[in-house]
Amino acid sequence: MTGAAGAATDRAAARRHGKRAAVGSVWLLLAQVPTLPLGLTTLWLLTQWLEPAAYGRYATVVTLLMWAEWGVSALVTRTTMKLVADASDAESAAGAAAGMLRVTAGLAVVVGGGFALLAGPIAGALGDAELAGLILLAAIDVPLFALAQCYCGALNGNGRYLGRALAGGLYWPVRFGVVAAVLAMGGGAREVLWALIAASAVQLGMAAVMWPIGLGRLRGARWPAWRWLVRFALPLAAVGMSMRLGEGLDLVMLQAWGGASVEAGPYALAVAIGVVPGMAVAALVPTLLTLLTQLRRDGHPDLAEHVTRMALQGLLWLAPLTLAVSLVCEPVVVSVFGEAYRAAGPVVSVLAWAAWLRFSLAVLVSVMTAYDRPVLAAAGVTPMVGVMLVAMAWAIPAMGERGAALSTVAGLGVAWVVMLVLVCGVTGARPGAMAVARALVATGVAGVLGWWWPGSWWAGLALLALVAGLSAGCAWWWGDVRWRRVRRVGRR
C-alpha cells in the first residue's frame, strides 16, 4: 500500500511540475518569438544607417557594457532564482527576492560607477578616443539592466512565468522602436545607446508590476545569509563572467590585436548574429533550473534525473540545425546586410557552433545549480577564458577573424566537455545511446542537405526551416524530449 501511495504521489508531482514547466516554457518561448526578427532587423538598421567604423565602435562599447552588466547579473540572477524557488511559502519568497534586489542595487551602482570611471583608460587601451564618451553614456544602463534581470530571476523562481514573459518580451520591441526612431532622425552611435537604457527601464518597470514586492518590504528586507552568497553567488558570478567574457572576448581582442574599428565591423555583425538566436532558445534555461530545484525540494530525485536526461538529449538535437546554419549562412548574410559585410559570412559559419556550445553550457550550469553544485560548475567553466586567450594570441595574428572565431569555439568546447562529464557524474543522468545515435544520424543528414542545397538566400532559409522542423519532429516522435517519458517514472 505504501508503494502504491508513493507511486501515486510521484505521478501527481510529475503532473503538477510538468504542467507548470510546460506552461511556463510556452509563455517564455512566446515572449521570445519577437527576439529573432527584431534582433536581426535592429542589426540590419544599424549596419545600413551607421558607417562600418561607427558600428564597430558601437558594437565594442555594447560588448564592454555587456561584460559589466552581466558581471552583476551573474552574481545575483541564478542565486535569486534558487533562493526564491527554495522558499517554502509566499512571504519567505517575497523576502528572499527583496533581499537580493537590495544586494543587486548596491552592486550595480558600484559597477556602473567603476565602468564610467574607466571610460578614458579603456578608450586609450583600444586606441580610439571616441569610445570614452560612448562608455560614459552606456554606464547609465548598468543598474537598470542588473535590477531588471534580478527581478526577472525572482519571477522565474516564484513560478510567475507569465509575468517573466511579459517583462522579458518587452525588451526587444522597445529597443527596436527606439533604434528605428533615433536612426530616422539622423542619430548616430551615441544616440542609439539610449535604446538600451529605455529597454532596460521598461523591463524593470513591467517586472515590478507583475510582482509588486513594495518599497516597504525592500527597505526592511533582510540581507541574504552570507553562506548563500559564498556558496552560490560567488561561484555563479565566476561562471557568468566567464560566459560573458567568452561571448565578446574575440571581438575586443580582434580590435586590440588585429586592426581598427573598420575591420572589426563585419566581425561584430557575425558576433551579434551568433548571439541573437541564443536569446530565443535560452527561454528554457530558467524554467529548467526552477523545475529541477522544486523536484529535488519536494523529494523526487528520479523525476529530476529524467528531466536532466531529457535536457541533455534535447541539446544533441540542436546539432543538426547548427550544422545547417554553418553551411548556408554566407548567402543569407550578404543578401540581408549587403556586400560590405560579406566577410561576416565565413565567421558566422564558425560562430554558429559557439552559439550552440554557449546554450549547452547554460543548460549544464543550471543543472549543476539545481543540484547544489555551483562550485563544480565554476571549476568547469572558468578555465574557458584562459584557453581562449592562449588560442587567440596565436590565431588572431596568424588567421585574423577566422582565428578569433576558432579560438572561441575551442575554449567553449573544452568547457562543454568538462561540464558534461561533471553533470553526468553528479546527477547520474546520461543521454541514451540510441538518442545519441539518432542525433548523430540527423546531423549527418543535415550536413548532406546543406552541402548539396542551392546557394541562394531564400533556399538557405528554407533549409533551416526544414532541418528545424524535422529535428523537432524526430526528437518528439522517438520520445527523446517528451514529458510523457518523465511521467512514467511514477509507474515503476
Order of alpha helices (4+ residues) and beta strands (2+ residues): alpha-alpha-alpha-alpha-alpha-alpha-alpha-alpha-alpha-alpha-alpha-alpha-alpha-alpha-alpha-alpha-alpha-alpha-alpha-alpha-alpha-alpha-alpha
